[in-house]
């Protein structure tokens, strides 16, 4: 019986594969979690990435080289900004994981869930060899968001 179904299934699969689906890629992401709101644009009118971070400690904006972008087949896009530092103490980076998203037809935003990771990287004036234990400390933030294509 399996042999009888295989040719019909193969025909249906090849017919589905030959029908192209029009997808669009978002350029704006709004994310929120506990005490955190993030706006991320893949490119502004100037062609640079832009990230705005709001927390109980205030609002910070980052553009261009201040937003470090890395692509990952496993995670999508990682957008990282430095949100704090203490000389001879630590730097504090925020990394937002932006999954690859294909927008549905129409103008409706596409909801998704993701994470942000706060990385506290301990430092000393003499370098990391003077630090005992873990040099990086992590805190994850669960985020819900929407992705959309914003025409400028």
Order of alpha helices (4+ residues) and beta strands (2+ residues): alpha-beta-beta-beta-beta-beta-beta-beta-beta-beta-beta-beta
